[in-house]
Amino acid sequence: MKAIIEYNSRKITIDVSKPLDISIAIDASRRNVNAWYLGEPKIFPENIDGELVKVSEGAVINFNNIHFNPHAHITHTECVGHITEEVHSVNQNLKHYFFVSEVVTVAPESRGEDFVISEKQLKTALRNKKRDAIIIRTLPNLKDKKTMQYSNTNPPYLLEEAAVYLREKGIKHLLIDLPSVDKEKDNGKLLAHNAFWNTTGEVRLDATITEFIYVPNSVEDGEYLLNLMIAPFENDATPSKPILYKIIK
């Protein structure tokens, strides 16, 4: 089933029957993707008057509670409220959900004890393309990204210069397959977060960062229509389900 979308005076054709899901779900086990020194997420039935509200236990419905942290346990989308004293909700600041995006694959470069994504790498990947969103897939791209336990592993991250480049290029939505765009332990500097949201200037309230995605190797680099779906949490971050649609030339 094809759809034609008018986007900034451009007609874009997509096949809505062929969505490409790049999210990681919660499965409430020790194999769930994890970061930031937390235990695994939990999904468990409510207990009312000593009875589990679970069909297999005699109830007429399943009635589960879910305990998780969006930053640690699932694909999530965050706004500048993640790093500001002032409260900002991603649910209030993300008002549009379809964006022309570019999938790029980069192999983080070795810098001392770190592996980083540089401005030069992103410039090479994007060239003169104008996009609203960028989806960064890092190499190696193994399926174990869906179950990685990232705490105390010093994962790759985005250099400040690279975040500045994306901001100045007009990228509003940054999606990456890592637990953070910043170094795991950087003494609270959060250089890439601050640079992308421009916290020392005119703050970009409508810009978002989505972390913990997984882009299968079957998805080629190139242009896609992104549907950035979020759960309606009034919070700095919320679980999200980014979906890509290949643009039909």
VOPAGU-2260 file (C-alpha; in pm, 1 decimal, decimal comma):
REM VOPAGU-2260
SITE   aa  ch    i         X         Y         Z
SITE  MET   A    0       0,0       0,0       0,0
SITE  LYS   A    1     159,4     323,9    -114,1
SITE  ALA   A    2     109,7     674,2      19,8
SITE  ILE   A    3     210,1    1007,1    -130,5
SITE  ILE   A    4     301,3    1273,7     123,0
SITE  GLU   A    5     354,3    1641,9      49,4
SITE  TYR   A    6     652,1    1751,3     254,6
SITE  ASN   A    7     796,5    2102,3     219,6
SITE  SER   A    8     666,6    2136,2    -136,1
SITE  ARG   A    9     800,7    1791,7    -220,4
SITE  LYS   A   10     594,7    1483,4    -294,8
SITE  ILE   A   11     729,0    1174,8    -119,7
SITE  THR   A   12     608,4     824,1    -197,6
SITE  ILE   A   13     638,7     546,9      59,7
SITE  ASP   A   14     507,3     194,7      96,9
SITE  VAL   A   15     327,1     199,5     431,3
SITE  SER   A   16     303,6    -179,8     427,5
SITE  LYS   A   17     683,2    -203,5     466,1
SITE  PRO   A   18     774,7     -29,3     793,8
SITE  LEU   A   19    1127,8     -65,8     929,9
SITE  ASP   A   20    1116,8     -74,3    1308,3
SITE  ILE   A   21    1444,1      49,1    1464,6
SITE  SER   A   22    1334,2      36,3    1828,0
SITE  ILE   A   23    1440,5    -196,5    2108,7
SITE  ALA   A   24    1158,1    -327,4    2326,6
SITE  ILE   A   25    1150,3    -411,7    2696,5
SITE  ASP   A   26    1132,6    -784,4    2767,0
SITE  ALA   A   27    1173,7    -766,4    3145,5
SITE  SER   A   28    1465,1   -1003,7    3180,3
SITE  ARG   A   29    1834,2    -988,8    3252,4
SITE  ARG   A   30    1889,3    -994,2    2875,5
SITE  ASN   A   31    1711,0    -662,3    2837,7
SITE  VAL   A   32    1939,5    -386,9    2708,8
SITE  ASN   A   33    2070,4    -193,0    3007,1
SITE  ALA   A   34    2282,3     105,0    3108,8
SITE  TRP   A   35    2345,1     348,6    3393,2
SITE  TYR   A   36    2400,9      90,9    3668,2
SITE  LEU   A   37    2039,3     -16,2    3715,3
SITE  GLY   A   38    1888,4    -360,4    3749,4
SITE  GLU   A   39    1663,6    -511,5    3486,5
SITE  PRO   A   40    1312,2    -373,5    3423,2
SITE  LYS   A   41    1019,4    -553,5    3580,5
SITE  ILE   A   42     673,2    -644,4    3456,7
SITE  PHE   A   43     455,5    -798,9    3726,0
SITE  PRO   A   44      84,7    -843,9    3803,4
SITE  GLU   A   45     -86,1    -616,1    4052,1
SITE  ASN   A   46    -173,0    -770,3    4387,4
SITE  ILE   A   47    -516,1    -669,1    4517,2
SITE  ASP   A   48    -631,0    -797,5    4854,3
SITE  GLY   A   49    -366,8   -1067,7    4842,4
SITE  GLU   A   50    -471,1   -1192,9    4499,5
SITE  LEU   A   51    -262,2   -1163,7    4184,0
SITE  VAL   A   52    -460,3   -1002,7    3903,3
SITE  LYS   A   53    -353,3   -1255,9    3643,3
SITE  VAL   A   54    -571,1   -1485,6    3433,8
SITE  SER   A   55    -351,8   -1788,1    3503,1
SITE  GLU   A   56    -406,0   -1722,9    3874,4
SITE  GLY   A   57    -785,3   -1715,8    3843,9
SITE  ALA   A   58    -847,7   -1349,3    3760,6
SITE  VAL   A   59   -1055,4   -1248,3    3459,0
SITE  ILE   A   60    -787,9   -1007,4    3328,2
SITE  ASN   A   61    -413,4    -956,8    3323,2
SITE  PHE   A   62    -330,0    -630,9    3501,9
SITE  ASN   A   63      43,3    -570,5    3499,2
SITE  ASN   A   64     262,6    -301,5    3646,7
SITE  ILE   A   65     577,2    -201,5    3459,5
SITE  HIS   A   66     885,1     -68,0    3638,1
SITE  PHE   A   67    1158,8      73,2    3416,0
SITE  ASN   A   68    1375,0     375,2    3343,1
SITE  PRO   A   69    1343,8     510,4    2988,2
SITE  HIS   A   70    1709,3     616,8    2978,6
SITE  ALA   A   71    1835,3     275,3    3086,5
SITE  HIS   A   72    1600,7       8,9    2954,2
SITE  ILE   A   73    1443,5      92,6    2619,5
SITE  THR   A   74    1459,6     299,1    2302,7
SITE  HIS   A   75    1372,0     647,2    2421,8
SITE  THR   A   76    1339,4    1001,3    2295,0
SITE  GLU   A   77    1445,2    1292,8    2512,3
SITE  CYS   A   78    1426,7    1670,9    2499,8
SITE  VAL   A   79    1646,1    1939,5    2655,4
SITE  GLY   A   80    1465,4    1887,4    2986,9
SITE  HIS   A   81    1696,4    1589,3    3033,4
SITE  ILE   A   82    1981,1    1824,6    3128,1
SITE  THR   A   83    1812,0    2147,1    3248,4
SITE  GLU   A   84    1695,8    2263,5    3588,2
SITE  GLU   A   85    1381,4    2397,4    3427,8
SITE  VAL   A   86    1128,1    2124,5    3359,8
SITE  HIS   A   87    1066,4    2049,6    2991,8
SITE  SER   A   88     849,0    1763,8    2868,7
SITE  VAL   A   89     927,9    1585,3    2544,8
SITE  ASN   A   90     555,0    1521,0    2508,9
SITE  GLN   A   91     491,4    1896,4    2501,5
SITE  ASN   A   92     783,4    1992,6    2279,5
SITE  LEU   A   93     767,1    1726,1    2008,0
SITE  LYS   A   94     467,5    1833,8    1800,3
SITE  HIS   A   95     544,6    1676,6    1462,7
SITE  TYR   A   96     623,9    1312,4    1398,4
SITE  PHE   A   97     726,8    1269,0    1034,3
SITE  PHE   A   98    1071,0    1378,4     915,3
SITE  VAL   A   99    1295,5    1330,1     615,4
SITE  SER   A  100    1596,2    1149,2     757,6
SITE  GLU   A  101    1928,3     998,4     658,1
SITE  VAL   A  102    2062,9     665,9     780,9
SITE  VAL   A  103    2442,5     676,9     807,3
SITE  THR   A  104    2685,2     409,0     919,2
SITE  VAL   A  105    3006,3     508,2    1096,9
SITE  ALA   A  106    3292,3     319,5    1257,2
SITE  PRO   A  107    3387,3     514,1    1571,8
SITE  GLU   A  108    3748,5     631,1    1570,0
SITE  SER   A  109    4000,1     542,8    1840,1
SITE  ARG   A  110    4098,6     838,3    2060,1
SITE  GLY   A  111    4311,6     724,5    2352,5
SITE  GLU   A  112    4094,1     499,6    2567,5
SITE  ASP   A  113    3777,7     605,6    2383,6
SITE  PHE   A  114    3601,1     544,6    2055,5
SITE  VAL   A  115    3432,5     853,9    1916,4
SITE  ILE   A  116    3222,1     984,4    1628,0
SITE  SER   A  117    3381,0    1293,6    1477,9
SITE  GLU   A  118    3258,3    1593,5    1282,5
SITE  LYS   A  119    3460,6    1478,4     982,0
SITE  GLN   A  120    3284,1    1142,8     976,1
SITE  LEU   A  121    2939,9    1303,1     979,6
SITE  LYS   A  122    3035,8    1558,9     716,9
SITE  THR   A  123    3152,0    1276,5     491,8
SITE  ALA   A  124    2827,3    1086,8     548,5
SITE  LEU   A  125    2587,7    1379,8     501,5
SITE  ARG   A  126    2776,7    1598,7     251,8
SITE  ASN   A  127    2536,6    1864,9     123,0
SITE  LYS   A  128    2218,7    1671,6     201,1
SITE  LYS   A  129    1947,1    1861,3     385,3
SITE  ARG   A  130    1770,4    1644,4     638,8
SITE  ASP   A  131    1553,8    1696,4     946,0
SITE  ALA   A  132    1683,8    1385,7    1120,7
SITE  ILE   A  133    1990,3    1165,0    1123,0
SITE  ILE   A  134    1998,7     798,8    1222,1
SITE  ILE   A  135    2349,4     691,3    1322,3
SITE  ARG   A  136    2435,6     321,7    1304,2
SITE  THR   A  137    2773,9     235,1    1453,6
SITE  LEU   A  138    3006,1     -49,4    1360,5
SITE  PRO   A  139    3031,5    -327,0    1447,5
SITE  ASN   A  140    2655,7    -367,2    1417,8
SITE  LEU   A  141    2579,1    -695,4    1592,1
SITE  LYS   A  142    2243,1    -811,8    1723,2
SITE  ASP   A  143    2385,4    -813,3    2074,8
SITE  LYS   A  144    2318,5    -437,9    2079,6
SITE  LYS   A  145    1965,3    -542,1    2175,1
SITE  THR   A  146    2088,6    -711,8    2492,3
SITE  MET   A  147    2407,8    -522,8    2578,8
SITE  GLN   A  148    2484,2    -444,4    2941,4
SITE  TYR   A  149    2656,5    -109,8    2891,3
SITE  SER   A  150    2732,3      -3,9    3247,9
SITE  ASN   A  151    3104,7      56,3    3304,7
SITE  THR   A  152    3197,3     -33,5    2943,9
SITE  ASN   A  153    3280,5     320,0    2817,7
SITE  PRO   A  154    3077,6     292,9    2494,0
SITE  PRO   A  155    3154,3     510,3    2189,9
SITE  TYR   A  156    3010,7     860,8    2190,2
SITE  LEU   A  157    2968,8    1176,1    1985,1
SITE  LEU   A  158    3233,6    1447,6    2002,7
SITE  GLU   A  159    3113,5    1797,6    2088,6
SITE  GLU   A  160    3229,1    1922,6    1746,7
SITE  ALA   A  161    3010,2    1662,4    1578,6
SITE  ALA   A  162    2703,6    1770,6    1777,1
SITE  VAL   A  163    2772,4    2134,8    1689,6
SITE  TYR   A  164    2795,7    2039,6    1322,1
SITE  LEU   A  165    2458,1    1862,9    1332,5
SITE  ARG   A  166    2298,1    2159,8    1507,2
SITE  GLU   A  167    2439,2    2410,0    1259,1
SITE  LYS   A  168    2332,6    2189,8     968,6
SITE  GLY   A  169    1974,6    2210,7    1091,9
SITE  ILE   A  170    1934,6    1852,5    1211,0
SITE  LYS   A  171    1648,5    1859,6    1461,0
SITE  HIS   A  172    1632,6    1493,1    1552,1
SITE  LEU   A  173    1936,1    1282,0    1634,7
SITE  LEU   A  174    1894,2     905,4    1666,3
SITE  ILE   A  175    2180,6     677,8    1767,2
SITE  ASP   A  176    2230,3     311,1    1858,1
SITE  LEU   A  177    2424,1     385,1    2177,9
SITE  PRO   A  178    2312,1     446,0    2537,4
SITE  SER   A  179    2416,0     811,6    2512,9
SITE  VAL   A  180    2555,7    1067,9    2272,6
SITE  ASP   A  181    2804,3    1152,8    2549,4
SITE  LYS   A  182    3088,5     971,1    2720,9
SITE  GLU   A  183    2969,1     740,7    2998,6
SITE  LYS   A  184    3173,1     917,0    3264,7
SITE  ASP   A  185    3258,5    1277,5    3174,8
SITE  ASN   A  186    3221,4    1452,7    3512,6
SITE  GLY   A  187    2881,1    1586,8    3416,2
SITE  LYS   A  188    2998,8    1789,1    3115,0
SITE  LEU   A  189    2748,7    1633,3    2869,5
SITE  LEU   A  190    2920,5    1819,4    2587,4
SITE  ALA   A  191    2727,3    1665,3    2298,7
SITE  HIS   A  192    2387,6    1701,2    2467,7
SITE  ASN   A  193    2454,7    2066,3    2548,0
SITE  ALA   A  194    2592,8    2141,6    2203,0
SITE  PHE   A  195    2305,4    1977,3    2015,7
SITE  TRP   A  196    2038,6    2155,7    2221,8
SITE  ASN   A  197    2239,5    2481,6    2224,4
SITE  THR   A  198    2196,4    2535,4    2598,0
SITE  THR   A  199    2431,8    2835,7    2601,1
SITE  GLY   A  200    2232,4    3016,8    2331,1
SITE  GLU   A  201    1881,7    2997,3    2192,3
SITE  VAL   A  202    1775,8    2661,4    2331,9
SITE  ARG   A  203    1629,5    2422,2    2076,9
SITE  LEU   A  204    1319,9    2307,2    2262,7
SITE  ASP   A  205    1182,1    2121,8    1961,2
SITE  ALA   A  206    1499,8    1920,3    1899,7
SITE  THR   A  207    1521,1    1562,3    2027,4
SITE  ILE   A  208    1777,4    1293,1    2089,6
SITE  THR   A  209    1676,3     928,0    2059,7
SITE  GLU   A  210    1908,7     666,7    2206,2
SITE  PHE   A  211    1917,8     285,8    2218,3
SITE  ILE   A  212    1793,5     228,4    1864,6
SITE  TYR   A  213    1894,7     -72,3    1658,1
SITE  VAL   A  214    1921,5     -44,9    1280,1
SITE  PRO   A  215    1941,8    -391,0    1119,5
SITE  ASN   A  216    2214,3    -448,1     863,3
SITE  SER   A  217    1942,6    -507,1     604,6
SITE  VAL   A  218    1855,5    -136,6     620,8
SITE  GLU   A  219    2077,5      41,3     370,2
SITE  ASP   A  220    2228,4     383,4     426,3
SITE  GLY   A  221    2028,0     657,1     260,4
SITE  GLU   A  222    1713,6     865,2     272,2
SITE  TYR   A  223    1401,8     756,3     461,8
SITE  LEU   A  224    1084,0     903,3     596,7
SITE  LEU   A  225    1099,4     875,6     974,9
SITE  ASN   A  226     790,4     838,2    1189,6
SITE  LEU   A  227     907,8     922,9    1540,4
SITE  MET   A  228     637,1     781,7    1763,4
SITE  ILE   A  229     653,9     847,7    2136,9
SITE  ALA   A  230     453,5     740,2    2438,9
SITE  PRO   A  231     262,3    1033,8    2595,9
SITE  PHE   A  232     464,0    1074,7    2915,7
SITE  GLU   A  233     499,6    1425,8    3060,2
SITE  ASN   A  234     868,2    1376,0    3127,3
SITE  ASP   A  235    1205,9    1475,5    2989,3
SITE  ALA   A  236    1221,8    1137,8    2812,7
SITE  THR   A  237     974,0     876,7    2702,5
SITE  PRO   A  238     981,6     533,5    2539,4
SITE  SER   A  239     964,2     566,8    2162,5
SITE  LYS   A  240     917,7     357,5    1850,9
SITE  PRO   A  241    1094,4     515,5    1553,4
SITE  ILE   A  242     981,4     367,2    1223,0
SITE  LEU   A  243    1153,8     418,8     888,5
SITE  TYR   A  244     992,5     408,4     545,5
SITE  LYS   A  245    1209,5     380,9     237,5
SITE  ILE   A  246    1138,5     668,8       0,2
SITE  ILE   A  247    1042,9     534,8    -340,2
SITE  LYS   A  248    1235,4     715,7    -610,3
